[in-house]
Amino acid sequence: MQKATSWERVGRPLIIAHRGASARELENTVPAFARAREEGADGVELDVLLCKTGEVVVFHDDDLKRLAGRPENVEDVPWSELRQVPLVLGERRGCIPLLSSVLEELGPGMLVNIELKAPRARPYERLAWAVADLLRRHGVGVRFLVSSFNPLALLALRTFSPSTPLALLMAKDQSLPLRAAWARGFIRPVALHPEHALVHGSSREKWRREGYAVNAWTVDDPREIARLCSLDIDGLITNRPAETREVVEGLRAR
């Protein structure tokens, strides 16, 4: 199966590993991203926050409770301490990486969807600036895409890095303006990233007419993969890139 080199379809949906190959390796860790590459993913999705000393770290939660059993918020812990915190989820183990380290590990051959974890209660400008600065150093290009549920965070990113493609995230439990992506008119993203339950024939056709790529999350069930492929979805964000790839290949072979 031909590998994508940009955020454009290659005759079938892009396969994007959600927090890496997170069904097999600990989410948002270097082994999870390396496993995604081994399993044939076109790219990875990852989450970023700022720690206390200003480094951009790859981590999903605001605090360390779920993965480290510690009460601290990530933003209150300096990198010198955070880098040594052991993470555990079931049998999977790992440590928190820097975004810069992950980008170096992935190299130029993988697409990277960077999600800004930017709830409205938290200042987001520093995070947007720090991510934009890292992308400049790694060469802003077609392989990077920055997404967020927060439209204002995406506007801040655009201010600091006008050429970086953006994607607006939507979830079914959000208020109507957010889950219907009303902000897309002034954000001008290249893509919409809806929760898979929000994607149906009429919404897909509307977004297609408006010129947006549509990458659905988080999709592991083969029946749901088949349904979305029947709608000509542009990308599948999945915890299981190898299995998702097999389903997509099987559908194309019919």
C-alpha contacts under 8 A as a table, 3 or more apart, distances in Angstrom:
res1	aa1	res2	aa2	distance
1	M	249	E	7.63
2	Q	10	V	7.07
3	K	10	V	7.57
3	K	40	G	7.87
3	K	42	D	5.96
4	A	7	W	7.31
4	A	8	E	7.26
4	A	9	R	7.29
4	A	10	V	6.12
4	A	14	L	7.11
4	A	42	D	5.61
4	A	111	L	7.93
5	T	8	E	7.98
5	T	42	D	7.67
5	T	109	G	6.87
5	T	110	M	7.16
5	T	111	L	6.98
5	T	142	V	7.89
5	T	143	R	6.78
6	S	111	L	6.72
6	S	142	V	5.29
6	S	143	R	5.20
7	W	14	L	7.83
7	W	111	L	7.30
7	W	142	V	6.75
7	W	143	R	6.60
8	E	14	L	7.86
8	E	234	D	7.77
9	R	12	R	5.96
9	R	13	P	5.91
9	R	14	L	6.18
9	R	234	D	6.03
9	R	235	G	7.73
10	V	13	P	7.19
10	V	14	L	7.42
12	R	232	D	7.85
12	R	234	D	7.36
12	R	248	V	7.59
13	P	229	C	7.23
13	P	232	D	7.44
13	P	233	I	6.09
13	P	234	D	4.72
13	P	235	G	4.54
13	P	236	L	6.41
13	P	248	V	7.85
14	L	41	A	7.96
14	L	42	D	6.13
14	L	43	G	7.99
14	L	234	D	6.22
14	L	235	G	4.26
14	L	236	L	6.07
15	I	41	A	5.27
15	I	42	D	5.34
15	I	43	G	6.74
15	I	235	G	5.96
15	I	236	L	5.20
15	I	237	I	6.28
15	I	238	T	7.25
15	I	241	P	6.45
15	I	244	T	7.39
15	I	245	R	6.89
16	I	41	A	5.84
16	I	42	D	5.89
16	I	43	G	4.81
16	I	44	V	4.95
16	I	45	E	6.35
16	I	235	G	7.03
16	I	236	L	6.00
16	I	237	I	4.66
16	I	238	T	6.17
16	I	241	P	7.01
17	A	20	G	4.68
17	A	21	A	5.52
17	A	22	S	7.63
17	A	33	F	7.85
17	A	36	A	6.07
17	A	41	A	6.26
17	A	43	G	6.26
17	A	44	V	4.48
17	A	45	E	5.86
17	A	237	I	5.82
17	A	238	T	5.19
17	A	239	N	5.72
17	A	240	R	6.92
17	A	241	P	5.66
18	H	21	A	6.61
18	H	22	S	6.63
18	H	44	V	6.16
18	H	45	E	4.96
18	H	46	L	6.85
18	H	218	T	7.22
18	H	237	I	5.58
18	H	238	T	5.07
18	H	239	N	5.00
19	R	22	S	5.85
19	R	27	E	5.08
19	R	28	N	4.69
19	R	29	T	7.83
19	R	32	A	7.24
19	R	33	F	7.44
19	R	44	V	6.61
19	R	45	E	5.23
19	R	46	L	4.77
19	R	47	D	7.26
19	R	239	N	7.32
20	G	25	E	7.80
20	G	27	E	6.16
20	G	28	N	6.05
20	G	29	T	7.45
20	G	32	A	4.57
20	G	33	F	4.40
20	G	34	A	7.71
20	G	35	R	7.21
20	G	36	A	5.52
20	G	44	V	5.55
20	G	45	E	6.55
20	G	46	L	7.16
20	G	239	N	7.03
21	A	24	R	5.99
21	A	25	E	6.12
21	A	27	E	7.27
21	A	32	A	4.94
21	A	33	F	6.35
21	A	35	R	5.83
21	A	36	A	4.79
21	A	239	N	5.46
21	A	240	R	5.87
21	A	241	P	6.43
22	S	25	E	5.05
22	S	26	L	5.66
22	S	27	E	4.64
22	S	28	N	7.52
22	S	32	A	5.92
22	S	239	N	5.18
22	S	240	R	7.17
23	A	26	L	7.72
23	A	27	E	7.94
23	A	239	N	5.36
23	A	240	R	5.95
24	R	32	A	7.44
24	R	92	R	7.65
25	E	29	T	7.76
25	E	31	P	6.39
25	E	32	A	4.82
25	E	35	R	7.50
25	E	92	R	5.92
25	E	93	R	7.62
26	L	29	T	6.09
26	L	31	P	7.52
26	L	32	A	6.05
26	L	88	V	7.63
26	L	89	L	6.87
26	L	92	R	5.19
26	L	93	R	5.82
26	L	94	G	6.17
27	E	32	A	6.07
28	N	32	A	6.40
28	N	33	F	7.24
28	N	46	L	6.08
28	N	47	D	7.27
28	N	58	V	6.11
28	N	59	F	6.05
28	N	60	H	7.56
28	N	96	I	7.56
28	N	97	P	7.94
29	T	32	A	5.26
29	T	33	F	6.52
29	T	58	V	7.59
29	T	94	G	6.37
29	T	95	C	6.51
29	T	96	I	6.33
29	T	97	P	6.33
30	V	33	F	5.18
30	V	34	A	6.11
30	V	97	P	6.97
30	V	102	V	6.28
30	V	105	E	7.44
31	P	34	A	5.00
31	P	35	R	5.95
31	P	94	G	7.98
32	A	35	R	5.10
32	A	36	A	6.24
33	F	36	A	5.03
33	F	37	R	6.48
33	F	44	V	6.79
33	F	102	V	7.88
33	F	106	L	7.35
34	A	37	R	5.19
34	A	38	E	6.37
34	A	105	E	7.72
34	A	106	L	7.22
35	R	38	E	4.95
35	R	39	E	6.12
36	A	39	E	5.08
36	A	40	G	6.50
36	A	41	A	5.52
36	A	43	G	7.66
36	A	44	V	7.19
36	A	241	P	6.52
36	A	242	A	7.94
37	R	40	G	5.36
37	R	41	A	5.55
37	R	42	D	7.55
37	R	43	G	7.46
37	R	110	M	7.55
38	E	41	A	7.60
39	E	241	P	6.22
39	E	242	A	4.92
40	G	241	P	7.02
40	G	242	A	6.52
40	G	245	R	7.45
41	A	44	V	7.29
41	A	241	P	5.65
41	A	242	A	7.29
41	A	245	R	7.60
42	D	110	M	6.03
42	D	111	L	6.17
43	G	110	M	4.85
43	G	111	L	4.06
43	G	112	V	5.54
43	G	113	N	7.54
44	V	110	M	7.37
44	V	111	L	6.33
44	V	112	V	5.20
44	V	113	N	6.12
45	E	112	V	6.06
45	E	113	N	4.56
45	E	114	I	6.09
45	E	115	E	7.25
45	E	237	I	7.54
46	L	58	V	6.72
46	L	59	F	7.68
46	L	60	H	7.90
46	L	112	V	7.66
46	L	113	N	6.30
46	L	114	I	5.31
46	L	115	E	5.99
47	D	58	V	5.47
47	D	59	F	5.45
47	D	60	H	5.24
47	D	114	I	5.98
47	D	115	E	4.73
47	D	116	L	6.22
47	D	117	K	6.39
48	V	56	V	6.32
48	V	57	V	5.52
48	V	58	V	4.57
48	V	59	F	5.62
48	V	60	H	6.82
48	V	99	L	7.36
48	V	114	I	6.97
48	V	115	E	6.19
48	V	116	L	5.50
48	V	117	K	5.89
49	L	56	V	5.72
49	L	57	V	5.47
49	L	58	V	6.54
49	L	59	F	6.56
49	L	60	H	7.76
49	L	74	V	7.68
49	L	75	E	7.49
49	L	116	L	6.94
49	L	117	K	5.94
49	L	118	A	7.91
49	L	127	L	6.84
50	L	53	T	7.83
50	L	54	G	5.50
50	L	55	E	5.61
50	L	56	V	4.77
50	L	57	V	6.01
50	L	74	V	7.45
50	L	75	E	5.84
50	L	127	L	6.17
51	C	54	G	5.41
51	C	55	E	5.74
51	C	56	V	6.73
51	C	57	V	6.75
51	C	74	V	5.49
51	C	75	E	4.16
51	C	76	D	6.44
51	C	77	V	5.92
51	C	78	P	5.92
51	C	79	W	6.37
52	K	55	E	7.65
52	K	74	V	7.33
52	K	75	E	4.78
52	K	76	D	4.92
52	K	77	V	5.12
52	K	78	P	4.68
52	K	79	W	7.08
53	T	77	V	7.70
53	T	78	P	5.08
53	T	79	W	6.24
55	E	79	W	6.87
55	E	98	L	7.20
55	E	130	A	7.88
56	V	98	L	5.94
56	V	99	L	5.78
56	V	100	S	7.81
56	V	127	L	7.42
56	V	130	A	6.88
56	V	131	V	7.07
57	V	96	I	6.92
57	V	97	P	5.95
57	V	98	L	4.41
57	V	99	L	5.46
58	V	96	I	6.37
58	V	97	P	5.71
58	V	98	L	5.84
58	V	99	L	5.64
59	F	96	I	6.67
60	H	117	K	7.29
61	D	64	L	7.01
61	D	66	R	7.98
62	D	73	N	5.64
62	D	74	V	5.92
62	D	75	E	7.66
63	D	66	R	7.76
63	D	70	R	7.80
63	D	71	P	6.54
63	D	72	E	5.60
63	D	73	N	3.93
63	D	74	V	5.31
64	L	67	L	5.87
64	L	68	A	5.24
64	L	69	G	6.26
64	L	70	R	5.16
64	L	71	P	5.95
64	L	72	E	5.91
64	L	73	N	6.29
64	L	74	V	6.68
65	K	68	A	5.59
65	K	69	G	4.38
65	K	70	R	4.79
65	K	71	P	5.39
65	K	72	E	7.53
66	R	69	G	5.95
67	L	87	L	5.15
67	L	88	V	5.39
67	L	89	L	6.03
68	A	85	V	7.11
68	A	86	P	6.34
68	A	87	L	4.89
68	A	88	V	6.25
72	E	76	D	6.71
72	E	77	V	7.21
73	N	76	D	5.42
73	N	77	V	6.99
74	V	77	V	5.48
74	V	82	L	7.83
75	E	78	P	7.82
77	V	81	E	6.64
77	V	82	L	6.11
78	P	81	E	5.59
78	P	82	L	6.05
79	W	82	L	4.77
79	W	83	R	5.77
80	S	83	R	5.89
80	S	84	Q	7.34
81	E	84	Q	5.57
81	E	85	V	6.86
82	L	85	V	5.34
82	L	96	I	7.18
83	R	95	C	6.78
83	R	96	I	5.96
83	R	97	P	7.08
84	Q	95	C	7.20
85	V	95	C	6.47
85	V	96	I	7.47
86	P	93	R	7.39
86	P	94	G	6.32
86	P	95	C	5.48
87	L	93	R	5.54
87	L	94	G	5.20
87	L	95	C	5.51
87	L	96	I	7.66
88	V	91	E	7.18
88	V	92	R	5.81
88	V	93	R	4.58
88	V	94	G	6.72
89	L	92	R	5.22
89	L	93	R	6.45
90	G	93	R	8.00
97	P	101	S	6.56
97	P	102	V	6.86
98	L	101	S	5.24
98	L	102	V	6.50
99	L	102	V	5.11
99	L	103	L	6.22
100	S	103	L	5.23
100	S	104	E	6.30
100	S	134	L	6.93
101	S	104	E	5.14
101	S	105	E	6.14
102	V	105	E	4.99
102	V	106	L	6.12
103	L	106	L	5.22
103	L	107	G	6.12
103	L	138	H	7.76
104	E	107	G	5.25
106	L	109	G	7.02
106	L	110	M	6.15
107	G	110	M	6.70
108	P	111	L	7.99
108	P	143	R	7.77
110	M	143	R	6.89
111	L	143	R	4.52
111	L	144	F	6.07
111	L	145	L	7.96
112	V	143	R	6.11
112	V	144	F	5.02
112	V	145	L	6.27
113	N	144	F	6.07
113	N	145	L	4.75
113	N	146	V	5.68
113	N	147	S	6.85
114	I	144	F	7.50
114	I	145	L	6.20
114	I	146	V	4.74
114	I	147	S	6.05
115	E	146	V	5.80
115	E	147	S	4.63
115	E	148	S	5.33
116	L	127	L	7.51
116	L	128	A	7.50
116	L	146	V	7.20
116	L	147	S	6.26
116	L	148	S	5.20
116	L	153	A	7.42
117	K	148	S	6.80
118	A	122	R	6.45
118	A	123	P	7.52
118	A	124	Y	5.65
118	A	148	S	7.27
118	A	149	F	7.68
118	A	150	N	6.34
118	A	153	A	6.63
119	P	122	R	5.68
119	P	124	Y	7.88
119	P	149	F	7.97
119	P	150	N	6.63
120	R	123	P	7.21
120	R	124	Y	7.79
120	R	150	N	6.96
123	P	126	R	7.15
124	Y	127	L	5.36
124	Y	128	A	6.22
124	Y	153	A	5.82
124	Y	156	A	7.84
125	E	128	A	5.08
125	E	129	W	6.08
125	E	153	A	6.88
125	E	156	A	6.05
125	E	157	L	7.81
126	R	129	W	5.14
126	R	130	A	6.07
127	L	130	A	5.14
127	L	131	V	6.15
128	A	131	V	5.30
128	A	132	A	6.10
128	A	153	A	6.63
128	A	154	L	7.73
128	A	156	A	6.05
128	A	157	L	4.84
128	A	160	F	7.40
129	W	132	A	5.10
129	W	133	D	6.11
129	W	156	A	7.63
129	W	157	L	6.56
129	W	160	F	5.96
130	A	133	D	5.11
130	A	134	L	6.33
131	V	134	L	5.12
131	V	135	L	6.21
131	V	157	L	7.90
132	A	135	L	5.12
132	A	136	R	6.24
132	A	157	L	6.49
132	A	160	F	6.03
132	A	161	S	5.57
133	D	136	R	5.17
133	D	137	R	6.43
133	D	160	F	7.99
134	L	137	R	5.11
134	L	138	H	6.25
135	L	138	H	4.99
135	L	139	G	5.85
135	L	140	V	5.30
136	R	139	G	5.04
136	R	140	V	5.40
136	R	161	S	7.96
137	R	140	V	7.80
140	V	144	F	6.90
140	V	163	S	7.49
140	V	164	T	6.53
141	G	144	F	6.12
141	G	164	T	7.25
142	V	145	L	7.80
142	V	165	P	7.88
144	F	164	T	7.10
144	F	165	P	7.09
145	L	164	T	6.66
145	L	165	P	5.14
145	L	166	L	5.64
145	L	167	A	6.92
146	V	154	L	7.72
146	V	164	T	7.23
146	V	165	P	6.41
146	V	166	L	4.92
146	V	167	A	6.12
147	S	154	L	7.10
147	S	166	L	5.67
147	S	167	A	4.48
147	S	168	L	5.64
147	S	169	L	6.47
148	S	151	P	6.89
148	S	153	A	7.04
148	S	154	L	6.59
148	S	167	A	6.90
148	S	168	L	5.71
148	S	169	L	5.50
149	F	168	L	6.14
149	F	169	L	4.68
149	F	170	M	6.33
149	F	178	L	7.97
150	N	153	A	5.40
150	N	154	L	6.76
150	N	168	L	7.85
150	N	169	L	7.98
151	P	154	L	5.16
151	P	155	L	6.36
151	P	168	L	7.05
151	P	183	A	6.61
151	P	187	I	6.86
152	L	155	L	4.98
152	L	156	A	6.25
153	A	156	A	5.06
153	A	157	L	6.27
154	L	157	L	4.98
154	L	158	R	6.19
154	L	166	L	6.92
154	L	168	L	7.99
154	L	187	I	7.19
155	L	158	R	5.06
155	L	159	T	6.31
155	L	187	I	6.42
156	A	159	T	5.08
156	A	160	F	6.53
157	L	160	F	5.24
157	L	161	S	5.86
157	L	162	P	7.54
158	R	161	S	4.97
158	R	162	P	4.53
158	R	163	S	7.38
158	R	164	T	6.95
159	T	162	P	5.84
161	S	164	T	5.76
165	P	189	P	6.70
165	P	190	V	6.10
166	L	188	R	7.83
166	L	189	P	4.70
166	L	190	V	5.83
166	L	191	A	6.74
167	A	189	P	5.11
167	A	190	V	6.07
167	A	191	A	4.64
167	A	192	L	5.30
167	A	193	H	6.43
168	L	181	A	7.19
168	L	184	R	7.26
168	L	189	P	6.57
168	L	191	A	6.71
168	L	192	L	5.01
168	L	193	H	5.83
169	L	181	A	7.92
169	L	192	L	6.19
169	L	193	H	4.57
169	L	194	P	5.73
169	L	195	E	7.92
170	M	174	Q	7.38
170	M	178	L	6.34
170	M	179	R	4.75
170	M	180	A	7.21
170	M	181	A	6.69
170	M	192	L	7.68
170	M	193	H	6.11
170	M	194	P	4.54
170	M	195	E	6.11
171	A	174	Q	5.61
171	A	178	L	7.85
171	A	179	R	5.49
171	A	194	P	6.07
171	A	195	E	5.09
171	A	198	L	7.61
172	K	179	R	5.98
172	K	195	E	6.47
172	K	197	A	7.04
172	K	198	L	6.39
173	D	179	R	7.50
174	Q	178	L	5.91
174	Q	179	R	5.36
175	S	178	L	5.54
175	S	179	R	6.11
176	L	179	R	5.23
176	L	180	A	5.73
177	P	180	A	5.41
177	P	181	A	6.06
177	P	182	W	5.25
177	P	183	A	7.62
178	L	181	A	5.00
178	L	182	W	6.38
178	L	183	A	7.46
179	R	194	P	7.71
181	A	184	R	5.64
181	A	192	L	8.00
182	W	185	G	6.77
183	A	186	F	5.85
183	A	187	I	6.03
184	R	187	I	4.96
184	R	188	R	5.44
184	R	189	P	6.42
185	G	188	R	5.69
189	P	192	L	7.18
189	P	212	Y	7.60
190	V	211	G	7.88
190	V	212	Y	5.64
190	V	213	A	6.43
191	A	212	Y	4.96
191	A	213	A	4.46
191	A	214	V	5.67
191	A	215	N	7.21
192	L	212	Y	6.45
192	L	213	A	6.27
192	L	214	V	5.05
192	L	215	N	6.44
193	H	214	V	5.92
193	H	215	N	4.95
193	H	216	A	5.47
193	H	217	W	6.95
194	P	197	A	7.88
194	P	198	L	6.09
194	P	199	V	6.94
194	P	214	V	7.42
194	P	215	N	6.90
194	P	216	A	5.26
194	P	217	W	6.45
195	E	198	L	5.69
195	E	199	V	7.38
195	E	216	A	5.66
195	E	217	W	4.91
195	E	218	T	6.69
196	H	199	V	5.46
196	H	216	A	4.99
196	H	217	W	5.35
196	H	218	T	6.64
196	H	219	V	6.93
197	A	200	H	7.62
198	L	203	S	7.68
199	V	203	S	6.03
199	V	204	R	6.06
199	V	216	A	7.51
199	V	228	L	7.68
200	H	203	S	5.51
200	H	204	R	5.88
200	H	231	L	7.56
201	G	204	R	5.28
201	G	205	E	6.10
201	G	231	L	6.55
202	S	205	E	5.17
202	S	206	K	6.12
203	S	206	K	5.11
203	S	207	W	6.16
204	R	207	W	5.29
204	R	208	R	6.04
204	R	214	V	7.61
204	R	231	L	7.09
204	R	233	I	7.81
205	E	208	R	5.00
205	E	209	R	6.17
206	K	209	R	5.22
206	K	210	E	6.39
207	W	210	E	5.05
207	W	211	G	6.38
207	W	212	Y	5.56
207	W	213	A	7.62
207	W	214	V	7.55
208	R	211	G	5.10
208	R	212	Y	5.63
208	R	213	A	6.97
208	R	214	V	7.98
209	R	212	Y	7.71
213	A	234	D	5.88
214	V	233	I	6.06
214	V	234	D	5.26
214	V	235	G	6.46
215	N	233	I	6.64
215	N	234	D	5.51
215	N	235	G	4.11
215	N	236	L	5.66
215	N	237	I	6.78
216	A	219	V	7.22
216	A	233	I	7.56
216	A	235	G	6.27
216	A	236	L	5.34
216	A	237	I	5.94
217	W	236	L	6.41
217	W	237	I	4.78
217	W	238	T	6.68
218	T	236	L	7.43
218	T	237	I	5.27
218	T	238	T	5.20
218	T	239	N	7.19
219	V	224	E	6.87
219	V	225	I	6.49
219	V	236	L	6.44
219	V	237	I	6.04
219	V	238	T	4.90
219	V	239	N	7.37
220	D	224	E	7.55
220	D	225	I	7.08
220	D	238	T	5.64
220	D	239	N	6.46
220	D	240	R	6.25
220	D	244	T	6.77
221	D	224	E	5.34
221	D	225	I	6.20
222	P	225	I	4.93
222	P	226	A	6.14
222	P	244	T	7.27
222	P	247	V	6.48
223	R	226	A	5.10
223	R	227	R	6.22
224	E	227	R	4.94
224	E	228	L	6.15
225	I	228	L	5.28
225	I	229	C	6.09
225	I	236	L	7.67
225	I	244	T	7.37
225	I	247	V	7.44
225	I	248	V	7.63
226	A	229	C	5.04
226	A	230	S	6.19
226	A	247	V	7.61
226	A	248	V	7.59
226	A	251	L	7.34
227	R	230	S	5.17
227	R	231	L	6.75
228	L	231	L	5.12
228	L	232	D	6.63
228	L	233	I	5.65
229	C	232	D	4.98
229	C	233	I	5.52
229	C	248	V	7.72
230	S	233	I	7.58
233	I	236	L	7.49
238	T	241	P	5.99
238	T	244	T	7.26
240	R	243	E	5.63
240	R	244	T	6.08
241	P	244	T	5.06
241	P	245	R	5.89
242	A	245	R	5.13
242	A	246	E	6.35
243	E	246	E	5.04
243	E	247	V	6.34
244	T	247	V	5.14
244	T	248	V	6.21
245	R	248	V	5.15
245	R	249	E	6.10
246	E	249	E	5.12
246	E	250	G	6.05
247	V	250	G	5.05
247	V	251	L	6.22
248	V	251	L	5.18
248	V	252	R	6.28
249	E	252	R	5.14
249	E	253	A	6.21
250	G	253	A	5.12
250	G	254	R	6.66
251	L	254	R	5.51
